[in-house]
Amino acid sequence: MHVVDAVVADRVDSRPLSAAILAVGSELLTPEKVDTNSLFITQVLNDLGIAVAFKSIVGDNRAELTAHVAHALGRHRVLILTGGLGPTDDDLTREVVAAHLGLPMHEDPEIIAAMEGRFAARGWKMPAVNRRQAQVPEGATVLANPNGTAPGLWLAHDGAVIALLPGPPREMKPMMAGEVRSRLLALAGDTRLHRRLVRVSGKGESAVEEIVQPIYSRWLAQEPPIETTILAGLGQVELHLRLQSPDAERAGAALDLAVGELTMALGQDVVSTDGRSLAAVVGDLLRARGWWVALAESCTGGLATSRLTDVPGSSDYVERSVVAYSNKAKVELLGVPAALIQEHGAVSEAVAVAMAEGMRARAGVDIAVGITGIAGPGGGSEAKPVGTVCIAVAGVQTEVRTFRFPGGREMVKAMSANWAIDLVRRALREG
Amino acid sequence: MHVVDAVVADRVDSRPLSAAILAVGSELLTPEKVDTNSLFITQVLNDLGIAVAFKSIVGDNRAELTAHVAHALGRHRVLILTGGLGPTDDDLTREVVAAHLGLPMHEDPEIIAAMEGRFAARGWKMPAVNRRQAQVPEGATVLANPNGTAPGLWLAHDGAVIALLPGPPREMKPMMAGEVRSRLLALAGDTRLHRRLVRVSGKGESAVEEIVQPIYSRWLAQEPPIETTILAGLGQVELHLRLQSPDAERAGAALDLAVGELTMALGQDVVSTDGRSLAAVVGDLLRARGWWVALAESCTGGLATSRLTDVPGSSDYVERSVVAYSNKAKVELLGVPAALIQEHGAVSEAVAVAMAEGMRARAGVDIAVGITGIAGPGGGSEAKPVGTVCIAVAGVQTEVRTFRFPGGREMVKAMSANWAIDLVRRALREG
């Protein structure tokens, strides 16, 4: 770390303390695979106040990788590489970085010993090909890898720092969050990134944007500015707030104020301001009351219950659920009168209410949900097109709503499940 | 298109016909957001036999974007950019590319007219800021955007072709698959990428790798080689086969042979060789027999049913399902004897069998599933640790298996749901 400090401090460098990330591996350039390592790396860098200027995904190709290393180091003082540290000929990251920096490599006997030990523990002999992974460029620090054979490497060179990390996330993450982060701390200065997450439900992205845009555009003008990113999922919107500051206390207070402003503007639509998911919030509300919930699903096919039971400990408040896909099941399991289905159709507010109330009575729970709709692509009509979904919540009182969701089958299922859980949240907040 | 042909044909270019993709937008450099546009673009390019040499994600920063455009065009003859074509000051792609190529821009009256028409159709006046989107570099071809205001641009310049596409996927995709693809066809020559997908269930990634590695390593030596990528999801493995060839018939025959070899080696574990998902395959098997299925879930919390009902038309064979989270529900809804739960515990093969057989009898279906297990993080014991899951399938006969799944709650749920559906598939193939 002292070496780093010295190297970086003793020269005036025109490059900003911004970072480039290179993810290496031909499989990451196929139409199927996406690089997610860079998200974690970005988070660690951002938390230290280091911005990511760009990230690139490069195949296992010497010329291409060399060009990218040169390009990155010509522009930025922090370079994080992941992947390409394996034992095969395809794995070029180590060699390419050393060659670009003009550093000779030598075999590190400690790495060899550690790898031999790893293999021996499983009763295997280390394959000769793994010796490659013990090659270390002159001056590099070896970063131990408790979760795999490939050690990481840390280099401070000509005013820049370079980390070479393995590709598998379970090997990369602890190394990035541990040794690399603590080495970057020495460069990063006092500024840290402070963040908040506000989850919103019940409004689309553009409706939320319309409300919050005048608010967050004001924040951009203040010093230090608060940056806001809006991310929209199926039926949910996330507002990510970010503030760079060396003063944790003032930053926290400013963000609390900002979150308060959003909560005022969005009211009941704010699900959480502490990162909890919608399902977790509903779980906490149920637990606080000592209430049990049961679900009667049709078009969501079990998705609403699956979401609710994603939360650890949900067996404390989820009593049961029924997916009554057929009319027969609606009658037998929920006591929905066959005549009601005949009169109003299976997708109707009357049937949704009968499902919820039938479930509440039969399961002997405090609150129950009934969901019936047309997920598509078939089954729609002019009066009830695909995307028509009726959701009833039976608690202290019963409420029912009809939605017309856009999109295909998966989207209708996801939006319906989300709304069903959100209507339980609203009923628990009010009731 | 003739312009392109001429420009590209009349010079000898040392750059290969490989592509670079630049995704532009600061929001893509946050820890939350991943660029998925490049996957679609890669697929279209690969199908034409054009390899992607690298892809980069760059923020809304003039210097950075300029450096990346220069870097890409210095090395490759195809450059596809997405994003940064919006109307605000942040949107720099158009300007940066024109400036780099030294092309003056002019306002295109046709684009203005089209945009004014778009706004007028909604009863709005076009904001002045949108004029930016009508700026066209000299010599560029405008690509119509039926799904948004920003038109795309196509440039043939100094032996390279450059496409500027909007960022929103629903605007980008039709443009890439339509006008850009047909223009690239003129460059691409006769070689096309031919592909197959083999889905495998019931074996982990390394077990599959061990079986297929000797097979696909042989394919790499043949001419033209077949490349194989193994992707592992939760409980499923995908084998992606790719073959570049100008001869569609021979390529098809070679891939059929290869798929046949994999099917021989993997046997019953092959779910499909035509892209169908596991749930769709099970649906087709059920429909072919005219069978109905019902599910009795516990630890999966409805996820298995949700997966089955992701398939359009699944109401033809999914009769119902019950999530019997509490013991009370297991007794009431499935007729599991309370004494059986007391004796063996809720997570036991005996209870899984009673759930499946109880469900089959009560729903009057042909085949039923019972799933009971410990998803965690709580609820485990030494004898039955977290991840212990019993799955029974009751059809012509009843079979039951106990699993010990690794990982956290979500992984246990996903693996269990996958295995439950897969055991139905195996029972339908055998019985």
Interface residues (C-beta under 8 A of the other chain):
Chain A: E27 L29 T30 P31 E32 K33 V34 D35 T36 L39 F40 T42 Q43 N46 A51 V52 A53 F54 K55 S56 I57 V58 G59 N61 E64 A67 H68 H71 R75 T229 L231 E238 H240 L295 E297 T300 G301 G302 L303 A304 T305 S306 L308 T309 D310 P312 G313 S314 S315 V318 E319 R320 S321 V322 V323 A324 Y325 S326 K328 A329 E332 L333 R362 A363 A375 G376 P377 G378 G379 R409 E410 K413
Chain B: E27 L29 T30 P31 E32 K33 V34 D35 T36 L39 F40 T42 Q43 N46 A51 V52 A53 F54 K55 S56 I57 V58 G59 N61 E64 A67 H68 H71 R75 T229 L231 E238 H240 L295 E297 T300 G301 G302 L303 A304 T305 S306 L308 T309 D310 P312 G313 S314 S315 V318 E319 R320 S321 V322 V323 A324 Y325 S326 K328 A329 E332 L333 R362 A363 A375 G376 P377 G378 G379 R409 E410 K413
